[in-house]
Amino acid sequence: MIKLKSILLAIAILIGLFSIAFFGTDIIMKIIVGHGNEVQVPLIIGTDFEVARKICTDNKLYIEQSEFVNDENIEKGKIISQKPNPGIMTKKYRTISVVVSLGPEMVRIPYLDNLSIVGAKLKLENAGLFIGEKIFRYSEEVEKGFVIYSQPMADELIARKSEVKIIVSLGRYTSASGDDNKWKNLLDN
């Protein structure tokens, strides 16, 4: 019985020493590292990268661009997301990783000259663009119902999913313009 009491007492003492060492080390580490070295992560989403760098520097944090992504809704140079998330407490001089917008993806306007309206529409859609307003004009060179040119002009860069205006030929000018108005109405549909 005395032997059992001695063993239980030894186990209790070991558990007590372990607890003191474990929690004591934690308290000592907090004193050494310091709790005063924490700052709140600022919200920098939607901010220009250079402005975000200043905000982070003022809060004793670093910032790095981890990724660049095209985004139709967020202009070039603005921050799309950040890690760690805003509002949490973190150690001073920690690095905030951000994803920065490259703005909308830009594509080249294809050549639409002398294409039918349907052909122009297909070519624009293949480039990630849409046919916009159709303007009808007389042309000595381009056949009736075919594209004279586009606005903006072919080979210019434009944001993907944008509309491109096309100028469509009514053919050669004749005195019987009433027929041309019928043709224009048919093309509009």
Contact map, one row per residue, 1 for C-alpha under 8 A:
111110000000000000000000000000000000000000000000000000000000000000000000000000000000000000000000000000000000000000000000000000000000000000000000000000000000000000000000000000000000000000000
111111000000000000000000000000000000000000000000000000000000000000000000000000000000000000000000000000000000000000000000000000000000000000000000000000000000000000000000000000000000000000000
111111100000000000000000000000000000000000000000000000000000000000000000000000000000000000000000000000000000000000000000000000000000000000000000000000000000000000000000000000000000000000000
111111110000000000000000000000000000000000000000000000000000000000000000000000000000000000000000000000000000000000000000000000000000000000000000000000000000000000000000000000000000000000000
111111111000000000000000000000000000000000000000000000000000000000000000000000000000000000000000000000000000000000000000000000000000000000000000000000000000000000000000000000000000000000000
011111111100000000000000000000000000000000000000000000000000000000000000000000000000000000000000000000000000000000000000000000000000000000000000000000000000000000000000000000000000000000000
001111111110000000000000000000000000000000000000000000000000000000000000000000000000000000000000000000000000000000000000000000000000000000000000000000000000000000000000000000000000000000000
000111111111000000000000000000000000000000000000000000000000000000000000000000000000000000000000000000000000000000000000000000000000000000000000000000000000000000000000000000000000000000000
000011111111100000000000000000000000000000000000000000000000000000000000000000000000000000000000000000000000000000000000000000000000000000000000000000000000000000000000000000000000000000000
000001111111110000000000000000000000000000000000000000000000000000000000000000000000000000000000000000000000000000000000000000000000000000000000000000000000000000000000000000000000000000000
000000111111111000000000000000000000000000000000000000000000000000000000000000000000000000000000000000000000000000000000000000000000000000000000000000000000000000000000000000000000000000000
000000011111111100000000000000000000000000000000000000000000000000000000000000000000000000000000000000000000000000000000000000000000000000000000000000000000000000000000000000000000000000000
000000001111111110000000000000000000000000000000000000000000000000000000000000000000000000000000000000000000000000000000000000000000000000000000000000000000000000000000000000000000000000000
000000000111111111000000000000000000000000000000000000000000000000000000000000000000000000000000000000000000000000000000000000000000000000000000000000000000000000000000000000000000000000000
000000000011111111100000000000000000000000000000000000000000000000000000000000000000000000000000000000000000000000000000000000000000000000000000000000000000000000000000000000000000000000000
000000000001111111110000000000000000000000000000000000000000000000000000000000000000000000000000000000000000000000000000000000000000000000000000000000000000000000000000000000000000000000000
000000000000111111111000000000000000000000000000000000000000000000000000000000000000000000000000000000000000000000000000000000000000000000000000000000000000000000000000000000000000000000000
000000000000011111111100000000000000000000000000000000000000000000000000000000000000000000000000000000000000000000000000000000000000000000000000000000000000000000000000000000000000000000000
000000000000001111111111000000000000000000000000000000000000000000000000000000000000000000000000000000000000000000000000000000000000000000000000000000000000000000000000000000000000000000000
000000000000000111111111000000000000000000000000000000000000000000000000000000000000000000000000000000000000000000000000000000000000000000000000000000000000000000000000000000000000000000000
000000000000000011111111100000000000000000000000000000000000000000000000000000000000000000000000000000000000000000000000000000000000000000000000000000000000000000000000000000000000000000000
000000000000000001111111110000000000000000000000000000000000000000000000000000000000000000000000000000000000000000000000000000000000000000000000000000000000000000000000000000000000000000000
000000000000000000111111111000000000000000000000000000000000000000000000000000000000000000000000000000000000000000000000000000000000000000000000000000000000000000000000000000000000000000000
000000000000000000111111111100000000000000000000000000000000000000000000000000000000000000000000000000000000000000000000000000000000000000000000000000000000000000000000000000000000000000000
000000000000000000001111111110000000000000000000000000000000000000000000000000000000000000000000000000000000000000000000000000000000000000000000000000000000000000000000000000000000000000000
000000000000000000000111111111000000000000000000000000000000000000000000000000000000000000000000000000000000000000000000000000000000000000000000000000000000000000000000000000000000000000000
000000000000000000000011111111100000000000000000000000000000000000000000000000000000000000000000000000000000000000000000000000000000000000000000000000000000000000000000000000000000000000000
000000000000000000000001111111110000000000000000000000000000000000000000000000000000000000000000000000000000000000000000000000000000000000000000000000000000000000000000000000000000000000000
000000000000000000000000111111111100000000000000000000000000000000000000000000000000000000000000000000000000000000000000000000000000000000000000000000000000000000000000000000000000000000000
000000000000000000000000011111111110000000000000000000000000000000000000000000000000000000000000000000000000000000000000000000000000000000000000000000000000000000000000000000000000000000000
000000000000000000000000001111111110000000000000000000000000000000000000000000000000000000000000000000000000000000000000000000000000000000000000000000000000000000000000000000000000000000000
000000000000000000000000000111111100000000000000000000000000000000000000000000000000000000000000000000000000000000000000000000000000000000000000000000000000000000000000000000000000000000000
000000000000000000000000000011111110100000000000000000000000000000000000000000000000000000000000000000000000000000000000000000000000000000000000000000000000000000000000000000000000000000000
000000000000000000000000000011111111100000000000000000000000000000000000000000000000000000000000000000000000000000000000000000000000000000000000000000000000000000000000000000000000000000000
000000000000000000000000000001101111110000000000000000000000000000000000000000000000000000000000000000000000000000000000000000000000000000000000000000000000000000000000000000000000000000000
000000000000000000000000000000000111110000000000000000000000000000000000000000000000000000000000000000000000000000000000000000000000000000000000000000000000000000000000000000000000000000000
000000000000000000000000000000001111111000000000000000000000000000000000000000000000000000110000000000000000000000000000000000000000000000000000000000000000000000000000000000000000000000000
000000000000000000000000000000000011111100000000000000000000000000000000000000000000000011110000000000000000000000000000000000000000000000000000000000000000000000000000000000000000000000000
000000000000000000000000000000000000111110000000000000000011000000000000000000000000000011110000000000000000000000000000000000000000000000000000000000000000000000000000000000000000000000000
000000000000000000000000000000000000011111000000000000000000000000000000000000000000011111000000000000000000000000000000000000000000000000000000000000000000000000000000000000000000000000000
000000000000000000000000000000000000001111100000000000000000000000000000000000000001111111000000000000000000000000000000000000000000000000000000000000000000000000000000000000000000000000000
000000000000000000000000000000000000000111110000000000110000000000000000000000000000011000000000000000000000000000000000000000000000000000000000000000000000000000000000000000000000000000000
000000000000000000000000000000000000000011111000000000000000000000000000000000000000111000000000000000000000000000000000000000000000000000000000000000000000000000000000000000000000000000000
000000000000000000000000000000000000000001111110000100100000000000000000000000100100010000000000000000000000000000000000000000000000000000000000000000000000000000000000000000000000000000000
000000000000000000000000000000000000000000111110000000000000000000000000000001111100000000000000000000000000000000000000000000000000000000000000000000000000000000000000000000000000000000000
000000000000000000000000000000000000000000011111000000000000000000000000010001110000000000000000000000000000000000000000000000000000000000000000000000000000000000000000000000000000000000000
000000000000000000000000000000000000000000011111101100000000000000000000000001100000000000000000000000000000000000000000000000000000000000000000000000000000000000000000000000000000000000000
000000000000000000000000000000000000000000000111111100000000000000000000000011100000000000000000000000000000000000000000000000000000000000000000000000000000000000000000000000000000000000000
000000000000000000000000000000000000000000000011111110000000000000000000000011100000000000000000000100000000000000000000000000000000000000000000000000000000000000000000000000000000000000000
000000000000000000000000000000000000000000000001111111000000000000000000000000000000000000000000000000000000000000000000000000000000000000000000000000000000000000000000000000000000000000000
000000000000000000000000000000000000000000000011111111100000000000000000000000000000000000000000000000000000000000000000000000000000000000000000000000000000000000000000000000000000000000000
000000000000000000000000000000000000000000010011111111110000001000000000000000000000000000000000000000000000000000000000000000000000000000000000000000000000000000000000000000000000000000000
000000000000000000000000000000000000000000000000111111111000011000000000000000000000000000000000000000000000000000000000000000000000000000000000000000000000000000000000000000000000000000000
000000000000000000000000000000000000000000000000011111111100000000000000000000000000000000000000000000000000000000000000000000000000000000000000000000000000000000000000000000000000000000000
000000000000000000000000000000000000000001010000001111111110000000000000000000000000000000000000000000000000000000000000000000000000000000000000000000000000000000000000000000000000000000000
000000000000000000000000000000000000000001000000000111111111111000000000000000000000000000000000000000000000000000000000000000000000000000000000000000000000000000000000000000000000000000000
000000000000000000000000000000000000000000000000000011111111110000000000000000000000000000000000000000000000000000000000000000000000000000000000000000000000000000000000000000000000000000000
000000000000000000000000000000000000000000000000000001111111100000000000000000000000000000000000000000000000000000000000000000000000000000000000000000000000000000000000000000000000000000000
000000000000000000000000000000000000001000000000000000111111100000000000000000000000000000010000000000000000000000000000000000000000000000000000000000000000000000000000000000000000000000000
000000000000000000000000000000000000001000000000000000011111110000000000000000000000000000011000000000000000000000000000000000000000000000000000000000000000000000000000000000000000000000000
000000000000000000000000000000000000000000000000000000011111111000000000000000000000000000011111000000000000000000000000000000000000000000000000000000000000000000000000000000000000000000000
000000000000000000000000000000000000000000000000000010011001111100000000000000000000000000001111000000000000000000000000000000000000000000000000000000000000000000000000000000000000000000000
000000000000000000000000000000000000000000000000000110010000111110000000000000000000000000000011110000000000000000000000000000000000000000000000000000000000000000000000000000000000000000000
000000000000000000000000000000000000000000000000000000000000011111000000000000000000000000000011110000000000000000000000000000000000000000000000000000000000000000000000000000000000000000000
000000000000000000000000000000000000000000000000000000000000001111110000000000000000000000000000111100000000000000000000000000000000000000000000000000000000000000000000000000000000000000000
000000000000000000000000000000000000000000000000000000000000000111110000000000000000000000000000111000000000000000000000000000000000000000000000000000000000000000000000000000000000000000000
000000000000000000000000000000000000000000000000000000000000000011111000000000000000000000000000011100000000000000000000000000000000000000000000000000000000000000000000000000000000000000000
000000000000000000000000000000000000000000000000000000000000000011111100000000000000000000000000001111000000000000000000000000000000000000000000000000000000000000000000000000000000000000000
000000000000000000000000000000000000000000000000000000000000000000111110000000000000000000000000001111100000000000000000000000000000000000000000000000000000000000000000000000000000000000000
000000000000000000000000000000000000000000000000000000000000000000011111000000000000000000000000000011111000000000000000000000000000000000000000000000000000000000000000000000000000000000000
000000000000000000000000000000000000000000000000000000000000000000001111111000000000000000000000000011111000000000000000000000000000000000000000000000000000000000000000000000000000000000000
000000000000000000000000000000000000000000000000000000000000000000000111111000000000000000000000000000111000000000000000000000000000000000000000000000000000000000000000000000000000000000000
000000000000000000000000000000000000000000000000000000000000000000000011111000000000000000000000000000110000000000000000000000000000000000000000000000000000000000000000000000000000000000000
000000000000000000000000000000000000000000000100000000000000000000000011111101010000000000000000000010110000000000000000000000000000000000000000000000000000000000000000000000000000000000000
000000000000000000000000000000000000000000000000000000000000000000000011111111000000000000000000000011110000000000000000000000000000000000000000000000000000000000000000000000000000000000000
000000000000000000000000000000000000000000000000000000000000000000000000011111000000000000000000000111110000000000000000000000000000000000000000000000000000000000000000000000000000000000000
000000000000000000000000000000000000000000000001100000000000000000000000001111100000000000000000000111100000000000000000000000000000000000000000000000000000000000000000000000000000000000000
000000000000000000000000000000000000000000001111100000000000000000000000011111110000000000000000000110000000000000000000000000000000000000000000000000000000000000000000000000000000000000000
000000000000000000000000000000000000000000011111100000000000000000000000000011111100000000000000011110000000000000000000000000000000000000000000000000000000000000000000000000000000000000000
000000000000000000000000000000000000000000001100000000000000000000000000010001111100000000000000011110000000000000000000000000000000000000000000000000000000000000000000000000000000000000000
000000000000000000000000000000000000000000001000000000000000000000000000000000111110000000000000011100000000000000000000000000000000000000000000000000000000000000000000000000000000000000000
000000000000000000000000000000000000000000011000000000000000000000000000000000111111110000000001111000000000000000000000000000000000000000000000000000000000000000000000000000000000000000000
000000000000000000000000000000000000000000000000000000000000000000000000000000001111110000000001110000000000000000000000000000000000000000000000000000000000000000000000000000000000000000000
000000000000000000000000000000000000000010000000000000000000000000000000000000000111110100000001100000000000000000000000000000000000000000000000000000000000000000000000000000000000000000000
000000000000000000000000000000000000000010100000000000000000000000000000000000000111111100000000000000000000000000000000000000000000000000000000000000000000000000000000000000000000000000000
000000000000000000000000000000000000000111110000000000000000000000000000000000000111111100000000000000000000000000000000000000000000000000000000000000000000000000000000000000000000000000000
000000000000000000000000000000000000000111100000000000000000000000000000000000000000111110000000000000000000000000000000000000000000000000000000000000000000000000000000000000000000000000000
000000000000000000000000000000000000000110000000000000000000000000000000000000000001111111000000000000000000000000000000000000000000000000000000000000000000000000000000000000000000000000000
000000000000000000000000000000000000011110000000000000000000000000000000000000000000001111100000000000000000000000000000000000000000000000000000000000000000000000000000000000000000000000000
000000000000000000000000000000000000011110000000000000000000000000000000000000000000000111110100000000000000000000000000000000000000000000000000000000000000000000000000000000000000000000000
000000000000000000000000000000000000111000000000000000000000000000000000000000000000000011111100000000000000000000000000000000000000000000000000000000000000000000000000000000000000000000000
000000000000000000000000000000000000111000000000000000000011100000000000000000000000000001111100000000000000000000000000000000000000000000000000000000000000000000000000000000000000000000000
000000000000000000000000000000000000000000000000000000000001110000000000000000000000000000111110000000000000000000000000000000000000000000000000000000000000000000000000000000000000000000000
000000000000000000000000000000000000000000000000000000000000110000000000000000000000000001111111000000000000000000000000000000000000000000000000000000000000000000000000000000000000000000000
000000000000000000000000000000000000000000000000000000000000111100000000000000000000000000001111100000000000000000000000000000000000000000000000000000000000000000000000000000000000000000000
000000000000000000000000000000000000000000000000000000000000111100000000000000000111000000000111110000000000000000000000000000000000000000000000000000000000000000000000000000000000000000000
000000000000000000000000000000000000000000000000000000000000001111000000000000000111000000000011111000000000000000000000000000000000000000000000000000000000000000000000000000000000000000000
000000000000000000000000000000000000000000000000000000000000001111100000000000111110000000000001111100000000000000000000000000000000000000000000000000000000000000000000000000000000000000000
000000000000000000000000000000000000000000000000000000000000000011111000000000111100000000000000111110000000000000000000000000000000000000000000000000000000000000000000000000000000000000000
000000000000000000000000000000000000000000000000100000000000000010111000000111111000000000000000011111000000000000000000000000000000000000000000000000000000000000000000000000000000000000000
000000000000000000000000000000000000000000000000000000000000000000011110011111110000000000000000001111100000000000000000000000000000000000000000000000000000000000000000000000000000000000000
000000000000000000000000000000000000000000000000000000000000000000011110001110000000000000000000000111111000000000000000000000000000000000000000000000000000000000000000000000000000000000000
000000000000000000000000000000000000000000000000000000000000000000001111111110000000000000000000000011111000000000000000000000000000000000000000000000000000000000000000000000000000000000000
000000000000000000000000000000000000000000000000000000000000000000000111111100000000000000000000000001111100000000000000000000000000000000000000000000000000001100000000000000000000000000000
000000000000000000000000000000000000000000000000000000000000000000000111000000000000000000000000000001111110000000000000000000000000000000000000000000000000001100000000000000000000000000000
000000000000000000000000000000000000000000000000000000000000000000000000000000000000000000000000000000011111000000000000000000000000000000000000000000000000111100000000000000000000000000000
000000000000000000000000000000000000000000000000000000000000000000000000000000000000000000000000000000001111100000000000000000110000000000000000000000000000111100000000000000000000000000000
000000000000000000000000000000000000000000000000000000000000000000000000000000000000000000000000000000000111110000000000000000100000000000000000000000000111110000000000000000000000000000000
000000000000000000000000000000000000000000000000000000000000000000000000000000000000000000000000000000000011111000000000000100100000000000000000000000011111110000000000000000000000000000000
000000000000000000000000000000000000000000000000000000000000000000000000000000000000000000000000000000000001111100000000001100100000000000000000000000000110000000000000000000000000000000000
000000000000000000000000000000000000000000000000000000000000000000000000000000000000000000000000000000000000111110000000000000000000000000000000000000000110000000000000000000000000000000000
000000000000000000000000000000000000000000000000000000000000000000000000000000000000000000000000000000000000011111100001001000000000000000000000001111000100000000000000000000000000000000000
000000000000000000000000000000000000000000000000000000000000000000000000000000000000000000000000000000000000001111100000000000000000000000000000011111000000000000000000000000000000000000000
000000000000000000000000000000000000000000000000000000000000000000000000000000000000000000000000000000000000000111110000000000000000000000000110011110000000000000000000000000000000000000000
000000000000000000000000000000000000000000000000000000000000000000000000000000000000000000000000000000000000000111111111000000000000000000000000011000000000000000000000000000000000000000000
000000000000000000000000000000000000000000000000000000000000000000000000000000000000000000000000000000000000000001111111000000000000000000000000111000000000000000000000000000000000000000000
000000000000000000000000000000000000000000000000000000000000000000000000000000000000000000000000000000000000000000111111100000000000000000000000111000000000000000000001000000000000000000000
000000000000000000000000000000000000000000000000000000000000000000000000000000000000000000000000000000000000000000111111110000000000000000000000000000000000000000000000000000000000000000000
000000000000000000000000000000000000000000000000000000000000000000000000000000000000000000000000000000000000000000111111111000000000000000000000000000000000000000000000000000000000000000000
000000000000000000000000000000000000000000000000000000000000000000000000000000000000000000000000000000000000000100111111111100000010000000000000001000000000000000000000000000000000000000000
000000000000000000000000000000000000000000000000000000000000000000000000000000000000000000000000000000000000000000001111111110000110000000000000000000000000000000000000000000000000000000000
000000000000000000000000000000000000000000000000000000000000000000000000000000000000000000000000000000000000000000000111111111000000000000000000000000000000000000000000000000000000000000000
000000000000000000000000000000000000000000000000000000000000000000000000000000000000000000000000000000000000010100000011111111100000000000000000000000000000000000000000000000000000000000000
000000000000000000000000000000000000000000000000000000000000000000000000000000000000000000000000000000000000110000000001111111111110000000000000000000000000000000000000000000000000000000000
000000000000000000000000000000000000000000000000000000000000000000000000000000000000000000000000000000000000000000000000111111111110000000000000000000000000000000000000000000000000000000000
000000000000000000000000000000000000000000000000000000000000000000000000000000000000000000000000000000000000000000000000011111111000000000000000000000000000000000000000000000000000000000000
000000000000000000000000000000000000000000000000000000000000000000000000000000000000000000000000000000000011110000000000001111111000000000000000000000000000000100000000000000000000000000000
000000000000000000000000000000000000000000000000000000000000000000000000000000000000000000000000000000000010000000000000000111111100000000000000000000000000000110000000000000000000000000000
000000000000000000000000000000000000000000000000000000000000000000000000000000000000000000000000000000000000000000000000000111111110000000000000000000000000000111110000000000000000000000000
000000000000000000000000000000000000000000000000000000000000000000000000000000000000000000000000000000000000000000000000100110011111000000000000000000000000000011110000000000000000000000000
000000000000000000000000000000000000000000000000000000000000000000000000000000000000000000000000000000000000000000000001100110001111100000000000000000000000000000111100000000000000000000000
000000000000000000000000000000000000000000000000000000000000000000000000000000000000000000000000000000000000000000000000000000000111110000000000000000000000000000111100000000000000000000000
000000000000000000000000000000000000000000000000000000000000000000000000000000000000000000000000000000000000000000000000000000000011111000000000000000000000000000011100000000000000000000000
000000000000000000000000000000000000000000000000000000000000000000000000000000000000000000000000000000000000000000000000000000000001111100000000000000000000000000001111000000000000000000010
000000000000000000000000000000000000000000000000000000000000000000000000000000000000000000000000000000000000000000000000000000000000111110000000000000000000000000001111000000000000000000000
000000000000000000000000000000000000000000000000000000000000000000000000000000000000000000000000000000000000000000000000000000000000011111000000000000000000000000000011110000000000000100000
000000000000000000000000000000000000000000000000000000000000000000000000000000000000000000000000000000000000000000000000000000000000001111100000000000000000000000000011111000000000000000000
000000000000000000000000000000000000000000000000000000000000000000000000000000000000000000000000000000000000000000000000000000000000000111110000000000000000000000000000111110000000000000000
000000000000000000000000000000000000000000000000000000000000000000000000000000000000000000000000000000000000000000000000000000000000000011111110000100000000000000000000111110000000000000000
000000000000000000000000000000000000000000000000000000000000000000000000000000000000000000000000000000000000000000000000000000000000000001111110000000000000000000000000001110000000000000000
000000000000000000000000000000000000000000000000000000000000000000000000000000000000000000000000000000000000000000000000000000000000000000111110000000000000000000000000001100000000000000000
000000000000000000000000000000000000000000000000000000000000000000000000000000000000000000000000000000000000000001000000000000000000000000111111011100000000000000000000101000000000000000000
000000000000000000000000000000000000000000000000000000000000000000000000000000000000000000000000000000000000000001000000000000000000000000111111110000000000000000000000111100000000000000000
000000000000000000000000000000000000000000000000000000000000000000000000000000000000000000000000000000000000000000000000000000000000000000000111110000000000000000000001111100000000000000000
000000000000000000000000000000000000000000000000000000000000000000000000000000000000000000000000000000000000000000011000000000000000000000000011111000000000000000000001111000000000000000100
000000000000000000000000000000000000000000000000000000000000000000000000000000000000000000000000000000000000000011111000000000000000000000000111111100000000000000000001100000000000000000000
000000000000000000000000000000000000000000000000000000000000000000000000000000000000000000000000000000000000000111111001000000000000000000000100111111000000000000000111100000000000000000000
000000000000000000000000000000000000000000000000000000000000000000000000000000000000000000000000000000000000000111000000000000000000000000100100011111000000000000000111100000000000000000000
000000000000000000000000000000000000000000000000000000000000000000000000000000000000000000000000000000000000000111000000000000000000000000000000001111101100000000000111000000000000000000000
000000000000000000000000000000000000000000000000000000000000000000000000000000000000000000000000000000000000000110000000000000000000000000000000001111111100000000011110000000000000000000000
000000000000000000000000000000000000000000000000000000000000000000000000000000000000000000000000000000000000000000000000000000000000000000000000000011111100000000011110000000000000000000000
000000000000000000000000000000000000000000000000000000000000000000000000000000000000000000000000000000000000100000000000000000000000000000000000000001111101000000011000000000000000000000000
000000000000000000000000000000000000000000000000000000000000000000000000000000000000000000000000000000000000100000000000000000000000000000000000000011111111000000000000000000000000000000000
000000000000000000000000000000000000000000000000000000000000000000000000000000000000000000000000000000000001111100000000000000000000000000000000000011111111000000000000000000000000000000000
000000000000000000000000000000000000000000000000000000000000000000000000000000000000000000000000000000000001111000000000000000000000000000000000000000001111100000000000000000000000000000000
000000000000000000000000000000000000000000000000000000000000000000000000000000000000000000000000000000000001100000000000000000000000000000000000000000011111110000000000000000000000000000000
000000000000000000000000000000000000000000000000000000000000000000000000000000000000000000000000000000000111100000000000000000000000000000000000000000000011111000000000000000000000000000000
000000000000000000000000000000000000000000000000000000000000000000000000000000000000000000000000000000000111100000000000000000000000000000000000000000000001111101000000000000000000000000000
000000000000000000000000000000000000000000000000000000000000000000000000000000000000000000000000000000011110000000000000000000000000000000000000000000000000111111000000000000000000000000000
000000000000000000000000000000000000000000000000000000000000000000000000000000000000000000000000000000011110000000000000000000111000000000000000000000000000011111000000000000000000000000000
000000000000000000000000000000000000000000000000000000000000000000000000000000000000000000000000000000000000000000000000000000011100000000000000000000000000001111100000000000000000000000000
000000000000000000000000000000000000000000000000000000000000000000000000000000000000000000000000000000000000000000000000000000001100000000000000000000000000011111110000000000000000000000000
000000000000000000000000000000000000000000000000000000000000000000000000000000000000000000000000000000000000000000000000000000001111000000000000000000000000000011111000000000000000000000000
000000000000000000000000000000000000000000000000000000000000000000000000000000000000000000000000000000000000000000000000000000001111100000000000000001110000000001111100000000000000000000000
000000000000000000000000000000000000000000000000000000000000000000000000000000000000000000000000000000000000000000000000000000000011111000000000000001110000000000111110000000000000000000000
000000000000000000000000000000000000000000000000000000000000000000000000000000000000000000000000000000000000000000000000000000000011111000000000001111100000000000011111000000000000000000000
000000000000000000000000000000000000000000000000000000000000000000000000000000000000000000000000000000000000000000000000000000000000011110000000001111100000000000001111100000000000000000000
000000000000000000000000000000000000000000000000000000000000000000000000000000000000000000000000000000000000000000001000000000000000011110000001111110000000000000000111110000000000000000000
000000000000000000000000000000000000000000000000000000000000000000000000000000000000000000000000000000000000000000000000000000000000000111100111111100000000000000000011111000000000000000000
000000000000000000000000000000000000000000000000000000000000000000000000000000000000000000000000000000000000000000000000000000000000000111100011100000000000000000000001111110000001001100000
000000000000000000000000000000000000000000000000000000000000000000000000000000000000000000000000000000000000000000000000000000000000000011111111100000000000000000000000111110000000000000000
000000000000000000000000000000000000000000000000000000000000000000000000000000000000000000000000000000000000000000000000000000000000000001111011000000000000000000000000011111000000000000000
000000000000000000000000000000000000000000000000000000000000000000000000000000000000000000000000000000000000000000000000000000000000000001110000000000000000000000000000011111101000000000000
000000000000000000000000000000000000000000000000000000000000000000000000000000000000000000000000000000000000000000000000000000000000000000000000000000000000000000000000000111111000000000000
000000000000000000000000000000000000000000000000000000000000000000000000000000000000000000000000000000000000000000000000000000000000000000000000000000000000000000000000000011111000000000000
000000000000000000000000000000000000000000000000000000000000000000000000000000000000000000000000000000000000000000000000000000000000000000000000000000000000000000000000000001111111000000000
000000000000000000000000000000000000000000000000000000000000000000000000000000000000000000000000000000000000000000000000000000000000000000000000000000000000000000000000000011111111100000000
000000000000000000000000000000000000000000000000000000000000000000000000000000000000000000000000000000000000000000000000000000000000000000000000000000000000000000000000000000011111110000000
000000000000000000000000000000000000000000000000000000000000000000000000000000000000000000000000000000000000000000000000000000000000000000000000000000000000000000000000000000011111111000000
000000000000000000000000000000000000000000000000000000000000000000000000000000000000000000000000000000000000000000000000000000000000000000000000000000000000000000000000010000011111111100000
000000000000000000000000000000000000000000000000000000000000000000000000000000000000000000000000000000000000000000000000000000000000000000000000000000000000000000000000000000001111111110000
000000000000000000000000000000000000000000000000000000000000000000000000000000000000000000000000000000000000000000000000000000000000000000000000000000000000000000000000000000000111111111000
000000000000000000000000000000000000000000000000000000000000000000000000000000000000000000000000000000000000000000000000000000000000000000000000000000000000000000000000010000000011111111100
000000000000000000000000000000000000000000000000000000000000000000000000000000000000000000000000000000000000000000000000000000000000000100000000000000000000000000000000010000000001111111110
000000000000000000000000000000000000000000000000000000000000000000000000000000000000000000000000000000000000000000000000000000000000000000000000000000000000000000000000000000000000111111111
000000000000000000000000000000000000000000000000000000000000000000000000000000000000000000000000000000000000000000000000000000000000000000000000000000000000000000000000000000000000011111111
000000000000000000000000000000000000000000000000000000000000000000000000000000000000000000000000000000000000000000000000000000000000000000000000100000000000000000000000000000000000001111111
000000000000000000000000000000000000000000000000000000000000000000000000000000000000000000000000000000000000000000000000000000000000010000000000000000000000000000000000000000000000000111111
000000000000000000000000000000000000000000000000000000000000000000000000000000000000000000000000000000000000000000000000000000000000000000000000000000000000000000000000000000000000000011111
